[in-house]
């Protein structure tokens, strides 16, 4: 009886170690996938953000260096 219990205890301790190793491998795979997605999103943001700033800044309806609302000199086009 005690031999059987010892055998099952060893078996369970080995399976527990294997289970923890499998979880570690799966977590590593998940982290690698997340890193790949975040690197793609960073590259996309690096391209799209300057384009958004440029089109947002120069896409306004301006008659010249100052807008019509700032013709009296109270504000500026950038930051005004």
Backbone atoms as SQL, in Angstrom:
CREATE TABLE atoms (id INTEGER PRIMARY KEY, chain TEXT, resi INTEGER, resn TEXT, atom TEXT, x REAL, y REAL, z REAL);
INSERT INTO atoms VALUES
  (1, 'A', 1, 'UNK', 'N', 0.822, -1.190, 0.000),
  (2, 'A', 1, 'UNK', 'CA', 0.000, 0.000, 0.000),
  (3, 'A', 1, 'UNK', 'C', 0.866, 1.254, 0.000),
  (4, 'A', 2, 'UNK', 'N', 1.886, 1.286, 0.876),
  (5, 'A', 2, 'UNK', 'CA', 2.747, 2.466, 0.927),
  (6, 'A', 2, 'UNK', 'C', 3.582, 2.599, -0.346),
  (7, 'A', 3, 'UNK', 'N', 3.943, 1.461, -0.938),
  (8, 'A', 3, 'UNK', 'CA', 4.684, 1.525, -2.203),
  (9, 'A', 3, 'UNK', 'C', 3.818, 2.153, -3.284),
  (10, 'A', 4, 'UNK', 'N', 2.572, 1.780, -3.305),
  (11, 'A', 4, 'UNK', 'CA', 1.650, 2.335, -4.278),
  (12, 'A', 4, 'UNK', 'C', 1.481, 3.854, -4.063),
  (13, 'A', 5, 'UNK', 'N', 1.373, 4.263, -2.806),
  (14, 'A', 5, 'UNK', 'CA', 1.242, 5.688, -2.516),
  (15, 'A', 5, 'UNK', 'C', 2.501, 6.457, -2.903),
  (16, 'A', 6, 'UNK', 'N', 3.645, 5.894, -2.643),
  (17, 'A', 6, 'UNK', 'CA', 4.906, 6.527, -3.032),
  (18, 'A', 6, 'UNK', 'C', 5.011, 6.651, -4.547),
  (19, 'A', 7, 'UNK', 'N', 4.585, 5.598, -5.232),
  (20, 'A', 7, 'UNK', 'CA', 4.611, 5.622, -6.696),
  (21, 'A', 7, 'UNK', 'C', 3.713, 6.741, -7.235),
  (22, 'A', 8, 'UNK', 'N', 2.513, 6.854, -6.718),
  (23, 'A', 8, 'UNK', 'CA', 1.581, 7.884, -7.187),
  (24, 'A', 8, 'UNK', 'C', 2.068, 9.290, -6.805),
  (25, 'A', 9, 'UNK', 'N', 2.724, 9.400, -5.665),
  (26, 'A', 9, 'UNK', 'CA', 3.267, 10.700, -5.266),
  (27, 'A', 9, 'UNK', 'C', 4.361, 11.155, -6.235),
  (28, 'A', 10, 'UNK', 'N', 5.249, 10.246, -6.606),
  (29, 'A', 10, 'UNK', 'CA', 6.287, 10.574, -7.583),
  (30, 'A', 10, 'UNK', 'C', 5.673, 10.919, -8.936),
  (31, 'A', 11, 'UNK', 'N', 4.678, 10.148, -9.324),
  (32, 'A', 11, 'UNK', 'CA', 4.017, 10.382, -10.604),
  (33, 'A', 11, 'UNK', 'C', 3.360, 11.764, -10.640),
  (34, 'A', 12, 'UNK', 'N', 2.683, 12.122, -9.568),
  (35, 'A', 12, 'UNK', 'CA', 2.025, 13.421, -9.508),
  (36, 'A', 12, 'UNK', 'C', 3.023, 14.575, -9.442),
  (37, 'A', 13, 'UNK', 'N', 4.113, 14.391, -8.734),
  (38, 'A', 13, 'UNK', 'CA', 5.111, 15.463, -8.656),
  (39, 'A', 13, 'UNK', 'C', 5.754, 15.693, -10.021),
  (40, 'A', 14, 'UNK', 'N', 5.991, 14.627, -10.774),
  (41, 'A', 14, 'UNK', 'CA', 6.540, 14.777, -12.129),
  (42, 'A', 14, 'UNK', 'C', 5.534, 15.440, -13.051),
  (43, 'A', 15, 'UNK', 'N', 4.292, 15.045, -12.947),
  (44, 'A', 15, 'UNK', 'CA', 3.283, 15.642, -13.823),
  (45, 'A', 15, 'UNK', 'C', 3.076, 17.115, -13.478),
  (46, 'A', 16, 'UNK', 'N', 3.221, 17.472, -12.210),
  (47, 'A', 16, 'UNK', 'CA', 3.105, 18.880, -11.814),
  (48, 'A', 16, 'UNK', 'C', 4.241, 19.696, -12.433),
  (49, 'A', 17, 'UNK', 'N', 5.442, 19.174, -12.405),
  (50, 'A', 17, 'UNK', 'CA', 6.581, 19.861, -13.022),
  (51, 'A', 17, 'UNK', 'C', 6.373, 20.012, -14.521),
  (52, 'A', 18, 'UNK', 'N', 5.889, 18.971, -15.153),
  (53, 'A', 18, 'UNK', 'CA', 5.628, 19.034, -16.594),
  (54, 'A', 18, 'UNK', 'C', 4.534, 20.047, -16.904),
  (55, 'A', 19, 'UNK', 'N', 3.518, 20.099, -16.056),
  (56, 'A', 19, 'UNK', 'CA', 2.424, 21.050, -16.249),
  (57, 'A', 19, 'UNK', 'C', 2.932, 22.485, -16.147),
  (58, 'A', 20, 'UNK', 'N', 3.777, 22.767, -15.146),
  (59, 'A', 20, 'UNK', 'CA', 4.329, 24.103, -14.993),
  (60, 'A', 20, 'UNK', 'C', 5.232, 24.468, -16.167),
  (61, 'A', 21, 'UNK', 'N', 5.983, 23.516, -16.664),
  (62, 'A', 21, 'UNK', 'CA', 6.832, 23.772, -17.826),
  (63, 'A', 21, 'UNK', 'C', 5.985, 24.076, -19.060),
  (64, 'A', 22, 'UNK', 'N', 4.894, 23.354, -19.239),
  (65, 'A', 22, 'UNK', 'CA', 4.004, 23.590, -20.378),
  (66, 'A', 22, 'UNK', 'C', 3.370, 24.976, -20.283),
  (67, 'A', 23, 'UNK', 'N', 2.967, 25.380, -19.100),
  (68, 'A', 23, 'UNK', 'CA', 2.389, 26.710, -18.920),
  (69, 'A', 23, 'UNK', 'C', 3.436, 27.782, -19.223),
  (70, 'A', 24, 'UNK', 'N', 4.646, 27.554, -18.813),
  (71, 'A', 24, 'UNK', 'CA', 5.717, 28.511, -19.093),
  (72, 'A', 24, 'UNK', 'C', 5.944, 28.660, -20.592),
  (73, 'A', 25, 'UNK', 'N', 5.921, 27.565, -21.311),
  (74, 'A', 25, 'UNK', 'CA', 6.098, 27.603, -22.766),
  (75, 'A', 25, 'UNK', 'C', 4.940, 28.346, -23.417),
  (76, 'A', 26, 'UNK', 'N', 3.725, 28.088, -22.973),
  (77, 'A', 26, 'UNK', 'CA', 2.561, 28.766, -23.553),
  (78, 'A', 26, 'UNK', 'C', 2.589, 30.264, -23.255),
  (79, 'A', 27, 'UNK', 'N', 3.027, 30.643, -22.068),
  (80, 'A', 27, 'UNK', 'CA', 3.126, 32.063, -21.742),
  (81, 'A', 27, 'UNK', 'C', 4.189, 32.754, -22.600),
  (82, 'A', 28, 'UNK', 'N', 5.288, 32.068, -22.864),
  (83, 'A', 28, 'UNK', 'CA', 6.331, 32.618, -23.724),
  (84, 'A', 28, 'UNK', 'C', 5.805, 32.827, -25.136),
  (85, 'A', 29, 'UNK', 'N', 5.061, 31.860, -25.653),
  (86, 'A', 29, 'UNK', 'CA', 4.462, 32.001, -26.984),
  (87, 'A', 29, 'UNK', 'C', 3.480, 33.168, -27.034),
  (88, 'A', 30, 'UNK', 'N', 2.667, 33.313, -26.007),
  (89, 'A', 30, 'UNK', 'CA', 1.703, 34.416, -25.961),
  (90, 'A', 30, 'UNK', 'C', 2.424, 35.760, -25.902),
  (91, 'A', 31, 'UNK', 'N', 3.495, 35.844, -25.121),
  (92, 'A', 31, 'UNK', 'CA', 4.263, 37.087, -25.047),
  (93, 'A', 31, 'UNK', 'C', 4.908, 37.424, -26.378),
  (94, 'A', 32, 'UNK', 'N', 5.400, 36.428, -27.085),
  (95, 'A', 32, 'UNK', 'CA', 5.991, 36.667, -28.405),
  (96, 'A', 32, 'UNK', 'C', 4.951, 37.177, -29.389),
  (97, 'A', 33, 'UNK', 'N', 3.749, 36.622, -29.354),
  (98, 'A', 33, 'UNK', 'CA', 2.685, 37.093, -30.243),
  (99, 'A', 33, 'UNK', 'C', 2.294, 38.528, -29.912),
  (100, 'A', 34, 'UNK', 'N', 2.200, 38.848, -28.635),
  (101, 'A', 34, 'UNK', 'CA', 1.859, 40.212, -28.228),
  (102, 'A', 34, 'UNK', 'C', 2.947, 41.182, -28.674),
  (103, 'A', 35, 'UNK', 'N', 4.205, 40.797, -28.537),
  (104, 'A', 35, 'UNK', 'CA', 5.305, 41.655, -28.980),
  (105, 'A', 35, 'UNK', 'C', 5.249, 41.897, -30.482),
  (106, 'A', 36, 'UNK', 'N', 4.908, 40.868, -31.258),
  (107, 'A', 36, 'UNK', 'CA', 4.795, 41.039, -32.704),
  (108, 'A', 36, 'UNK', 'C', 3.678, 42.009, -33.058),
  (109, 'A', 37, 'UNK', 'N', 2.540, 41.881, -32.405),
  (110, 'A', 37, 'UNK', 'CA', 1.414, 42.771, -32.683),
  (111, 'A', 37, 'UNK', 'C', 1.765, 44.206, -32.295),
  (112, 'A', 38, 'UNK', 'N', 2.379, 44.385, -31.135),
  (113, 'A', 38, 'UNK', 'CA', 2.736, 45.736, -30.700),
  (114, 'A', 38, 'UNK', 'C', 3.789, 46.372, -31.592),
  (115, 'A', 39, 'UNK', 'N', 4.712, 45.594, -32.108),
  (116, 'A', 39, 'UNK', 'CA', 5.714, 46.170, -33.023),
  (117, 'A', 39, 'UNK', 'C', 5.054, 46.605, -34.328),
  (118, 'A', 40, 'UNK', 'N', 4.078, 45.856, -34.816),
  (119, 'A', 40, 'UNK', 'CA', 3.352, 46.269, -36.021),
  (120, 'A', 40, 'UNK', 'C', 2.539, 47.525, -35.763),
  (121, 'A', 41, 'UNK', 'N', 1.904, 47.599, -34.600),
  (122, 'A', 41, 'UNK', 'CA', 1.121, 48.792, -34.274),
  (123, 'A', 41, 'UNK', 'C', 2.026, 50.017, -34.119),
  (124, 'A', 42, 'UNK', 'N', 3.203, 49.830, -33.570),
  (125, 'A', 42, 'UNK', 'CA', 4.147, 50.933, -33.433),
  (126, 'A', 42, 'UNK', 'C', 4.600, 51.430, -34.793),
  (127, 'A', 43, 'UNK', 'N', 4.897, 50.518, -35.690),
  (128, 'A', 43, 'UNK', 'CA', 5.305, 50.913, -37.041),
  (129, 'A', 43, 'UNK', 'C', 4.175, 51.652, -37.750),
  (130, 'A', 44, 'UNK', 'N', 2.965, 51.165, -37.615),
  (131, 'A', 44, 'UNK', 'CA', 1.819, 51.824, -38.235),
  (132, 'A', 44, 'UNK', 'C', 1.602, 53.210, -37.645),
  (133, 'A', 45, 'UNK', 'N', 1.702, 53.336, -36.343),
  (134, 'A', 45, 'UNK', 'CA', 1.551, 54.640, -35.700),
  (135, 'A', 45, 'UNK', 'C', 2.652, 55.605, -36.085),
  (136, 'A', 46, 'UNK', 'N', 3.863, 55.093, -36.274),
  (137, 'A', 46, 'UNK', 'CA', 4.980, 55.935, -36.688),
  (138, 'A', 46, 'UNK', 'C', 4.737, 56.529, -38.062),
  (139, 'A', 47, 'UNK', 'N', 4.071, 55.791, -38.925),
  (140, 'A', 47, 'UNK', 'CA', 3.768, 56.284, -40.264),
  (141, 'A', 47, 'UNK', 'C', 2.541, 57.198, -40.244),
  (142, 'A', 48, 'UNK', 'N', 1.498, 56.830, -39.531),
  (143, 'A', 48, 'UNK', 'CA', 0.239, 57.557, -39.601),
  (144, 'A', 48, 'UNK', 'C', 0.214, 58.838, -38.766),
  (145, 'A', 49, 'UNK', 'N', 0.902, 58.890, -37.665),
  (146, 'A', 49, 'UNK', 'CA', 0.845, 60.071, -36.812),
  (147, 'A', 49, 'UNK', 'C', 1.394, 61.313, -37.496),
  (148, 'A', 50, 'UNK', 'N', 2.572, 61.286, -38.103),
  (149, 'A', 50, 'UNK', 'CA', 3.036, 62.500, -38.794),
  (150, 'A', 50, 'UNK', 'C', 2.110, 62.906, -39.942),
  (151, 'A', 51, 'UNK', 'N', 1.557, 61.923, -40.649),
  (152, 'A', 51, 'UNK', 'CA', 0.625, 62.250, -41.724),
  (153, 'A', 51, 'UNK', 'C', -0.610, 62.941, -41.170),
  (154, 'A', 52, 'UNK', 'N', -1.091, 62.487, -40.035),
  (155, 'A', 52, 'UNK', 'CA', -2.263, 63.090, -39.409),
  (156, 'A', 52, 'UNK', 'C', -1.962, 64.512, -38.952),
  (157, 'A', 53, 'UNK', 'N', -0.794, 64.729, -38.386),
  (158, 'A', 53, 'UNK', 'CA', -0.423, 66.066, -37.928),
  (159, 'A', 53, 'UNK', 'C', -0.291, 67.015, -39.112),
  (160, 'A', 54, 'UNK', 'N', 0.353, 66.565, -40.178),
  (161, 'A', 54, 'UNK', 'CA', 0.551, 67.422, -41.354),
  (162, 'A', 54, 'UNK', 'C', -0.777, 67.772, -42.002),
  (163, 'A', 55, 'UNK', 'N', -1.623, 66.789, -42.225),
  (164, 'A', 55, 'UNK', 'CA', -2.905, 67.079, -42.869),
  (165, 'A', 55, 'UNK', 'C', -3.817, 67.877, -41.950),
  (166, 'A', 56, 'UNK', 'N', -3.739, 67.682, -40.654),
  (167, 'A', 56, 'UNK', 'CA', -4.551, 68.461, -39.733),
  (168, 'A', 56, 'UNK', 'C', -4.099, 69.905, -39.650),
  (169, 'A', 57, 'UNK', 'N', -2.802, 70.120, -39.747),
  (170, 'A', 57, 'UNK', 'CA', -2.274, 71.472, -39.652),
  (171, 'A', 57, 'UNK', 'C', -2.508, 72.263, -40.941),
  (172, 'A', 58, 'UNK', 'N', -2.171, 71.654, -42.062),
  (173, 'A', 58, 'UNK', 'CA', -2.258, 72.371, -43.328),
  (174, 'A', 58, 'UNK', 'C', -3.575, 72.145, -44.052),
  (175, 'A', 59, 'UNK', 'N', -4.472, 71.387, -43.474),
  (176, 'A', 59, 'UNK', 'CA', -5.756, 71.140, -44.115),
  (177, 'A', 59, 'UNK', 'C', -6.819, 72.150, -43.731),
  (178, 'A', 60, 'UNK', 'N', -6.456, 73.168, -42.988),
  (179, 'A', 60, 'UNK', 'CA', -7.408, 74.200, -42.606),
  (180, 'A', 60, 'UNK', 'C', -7.654, 75.141, -43.774),
  (181, 'A', 61, 'UNK', 'N', -8.785, 75.842, -43.722),
  (182, 'A', 61, 'UNK', 'CA', -9.080, 76.833, -44.749),
  (183, 'A', 61, 'UNK', 'C', -8.428, 78.142, -44.341),
  (184, 'A', 62, 'UNK', 'N', -7.318, 78.422, -44.947),
  (185, 'A', 62, 'UNK', 'CA', -6.576, 79.630, -44.627),
  (186, 'A', 62, 'UNK', 'C', -6.489, 80.501, -45.878),
  (187, 'A', 63, 'UNK', 'N', -6.551, 81.803, -45.688),
  (188, 'A', 63, 'UNK', 'CA', -6.390, 82.710, -46.821),
  (189, 'A', 63, 'UNK', 'C', -4.947, 83.125, -46.982),
  (190, 'A', 64, 'UNK', 'N', -4.150, 82.942, -46.003),
  (191, 'A', 64, 'UNK', 'CA', -2.753, 83.329, -46.051),
  (192, 'A', 64, 'UNK', 'C', -2.071, 82.848, -44.808),
  (193, 'A', 65, 'UNK', 'N', -1.053, 83.580, -44.351),
  (194, 'A', 65, 'UNK', 'CA', -0.361, 83.163, -43.138),
  (195, 'A', 65, 'UNK', 'C', -1.245, 83.252, -41.897),
  (196, 'A', 66, 'UNK', 'N', -2.289, 84.058, -41.932),
  (197, 'A', 66, 'UNK', 'CA', -3.238, 84.160, -40.820),
  (198, 'A', 66, 'UNK', 'C', -4.628, 83.834, -41.338),
  (199, 'A', 67, 'UNK', 'N', -5.439, 83.285, -40.483),
  (200, 'A', 67, 'UNK', 'CA', -6.799, 82.976, -40.905),
  (201, 'A', 67, 'UNK', 'C', -7.644, 84.245, -40.884),
  (202, 'A', 68, 'UNK', 'N', -8.838, 84.158, -41.439),
  (203, 'A', 68, 'UNK', 'CA', -9.713, 85.325, -41.499),
  (204, 'A', 68, 'UNK', 'C', -10.119, 85.786, -40.111),
  (205, 'A', 69, 'UNK', 'N', -10.256, 84.866, -39.158),
  (206, 'A', 69, 'UNK', 'CA', -10.633, 85.234, -37.797),
  (207, 'A', 69, 'UNK', 'C', -9.501, 85.962, -37.080),
  (208, 'A', 70, 'UNK', 'N', -8.287, 85.773, -37.510),
  (209, 'A', 70, 'UNK', 'CA', -7.135, 86.383, -36.855),
  (210, 'A', 70, 'UNK', 'C', -6.592, 87.555, -37.661),
  (211, 'A', 71, 'UNK', 'N', -7.393, 88.128, -38.529),
  (212, 'A', 71, 'UNK', 'CA', -6.922, 89.205, -39.393),
  (213, 'A', 71, 'UNK', 'C', -6.555, 90.455, -38.607),
  (214, 'A', 72, 'UNK', 'N', -7.144, 90.648, -37.442),
  (215, 'A', 72, 'UNK', 'CA', -6.817, 91.836, -36.644),
  (216, 'A', 72, 'UNK', 'C', -5.525, 91.663, -35.850),
  (217, 'A', 73, 'UNK', 'N', -4.891, 90.505, -35.943),
  (218, 'A', 73, 'UNK', 'CA', -3.586, 90.309, -35.314),
  (219, 'A', 73, 'UNK', 'C', -3.631, 89.773, -33.905),
  (220, 'A', 74, 'UNK', 'N', -4.772, 89.298, -33.440),
  (221, 'A', 74, 'UNK', 'CA', -4.852, 88.803, -32.060),
  (222, 'A', 74, 'UNK', 'C', -4.371, 87.370, -31.895),
  (223, 'A', 75, 'UNK', 'N', -4.356, 86.605, -32.930),
  (224, 'A', 75, 'UNK', 'CA', -3.957, 85.203, -32.793),
  (225, 'A', 75, 'UNK', 'C', -3.049, 84.778, -33.911),
  (226, 'A', 76, 'UNK', 'N', -2.555, 83.601, -33.792),
  (227, 'A', 76, 'UNK', 'CA', -1.679, 83.072, -34.824),
  (228, 'A', 76, 'UNK', 'C', -2.302, 81.802, -35.381),
  (229, 'A', 77, 'UNK', 'N', -1.808, 81.404, -36.521),
  (230, 'A', 77, 'UNK', 'CA', -2.316, 80.184, -37.144),
  (231, 'A', 77, 'UNK', 'C', -1.919, 78.976, -36.308),
  (232, 'A', 78, 'UNK', 'N', -0.655, 78.918, -35.880),
  (233, 'A', 78, 'UNK', 'CA', -0.172, 77.788, -35.086),
  (234, 'A', 78, 'UNK', 'C', -0.219, 78.168, -33.612),
  (235, 'A', 79, 'UNK', 'N', -1.011, 77.429, -32.830),
  (236, 'A', 79, 'UNK', 'CA', -1.063, 77.662, -31.407),
  (237, 'A', 79, 'UNK', 'C', -1.946, 78.827, -30.992),
  (238, 'A', 80, 'UNK', 'N', -2.691, 79.351, -31.859),
  (239, 'A', 80, 'UNK', 'CA', -3.503, 80.516, -31.521),
  (240, 'A', 80, 'UNK', 'C', -4.899, 80.191, -31.418);
